Amino acid sequence: MNSIVLSDKHVPCGYMGILGCNGYEKTDNIICLTANGDNNFLNEGIVEGSILFIETSGKFQEGLLNVFKYKSNSSPQYILSRNKVAGATFVGKVLMAIIQY
């Protein structure tokens, strides 16, 4: 049995060096971030270099993979957490993660 699943709805695509998935409507509510190597979310398949698709239009939900921004002046930094992060601003929830090999 083949373990690779094909989907005509969300096929991988690339544009000007950016990797993503086709089939989503054009929106300003989705941003992409690259995961660093802290390895805190290995159970969800998020490893160093994973591309995280973040939906910015939702609200914080305890227990889900939420993204927060801190040090927003000159070089913002982001943190992934299931709980609220003190001193940080909620950005959105993880919609999808893609692992790059």
N, C-alpha and C positions, 0 to 999 in steps of 0.2 A: 504494500500500500504506500502510495506517495504521500509524504507529510506536507507537501507544499500546496497551499490552497490558492487558487486564482480567483480574482474578483474583477469583474468588468466595471463595477461601480466605483471602486477606489483604487485604481491601478497606480503604481508608483510612477512619478514623472519628475522631470527636472527642468529648470529654467534658469539660465545665467548662473550656473553653479549652485543653485538652491534645490535641495531634494524635498519632495513633498508627495502628496497623494492627490490624484485627480478625482473629480466627482463632487467636490464641495462647492457651494455657491461662493462667488467672490464676496468677501466680507472684511470689514475693518475690525471685527471682533475676535480674530484669531491671530496670535503672534507665535513665533517660534523661538525657543531658547535651546542651548546645548547644555546637557547635563555634565557636571564636573565629576571628579572621581571619588566622591565621599562614600559611595557604595551603601548608602542608607536605605535604598529602595530596590534591592536586588530581587525581592519577592515579587515585585511588579514588573520585573524585566528591564528596569532602568539602570544602565551601567554608564561608565564614562564615555562620553561622545554621543550618547543617545540624543536624538532630536525630539524635543518636547513641543507639542502643539498645545497652546494655552488658549482657552476660551475666556475672553475678558468681560463678557456681558453678564455672566452669572454672579451669584452671591456666594460668600463663604459658606462651606458646609463642613462641619466637624467630622473628622474621620476620612474625608476624601483627600485626594492629592491636590492641595491648594498651593498657589505660588504667591509669595510676598516680595515686595521690593523695599530695600533700605539703602541708605547712603545715596539719595536721589539727586544730589547737587551736580557733581561733575561726572562721576562714573557710577551709575546705579549697579547694585548687586542684587541678586535674586536668591531666594531660599525656598525650597520645597518642604512643605510640612502638612501634617494632618491636623494640627492645632493652630490656633492664632499665635502669631509671633509678636512679642512686645516690641514696640518701636518701629514696626514695619507696616507698610501699606499693602492691603490685599490687591493682587493683580488679577487673578483668575484661577480657574480649575484646569487640571491637565485633561485634555480631550483625548490625546493619543501620544504614544511614544514609539519612535522608530529606532531600532538599534543599527548602527553602522558597523560593518566588519571590515 
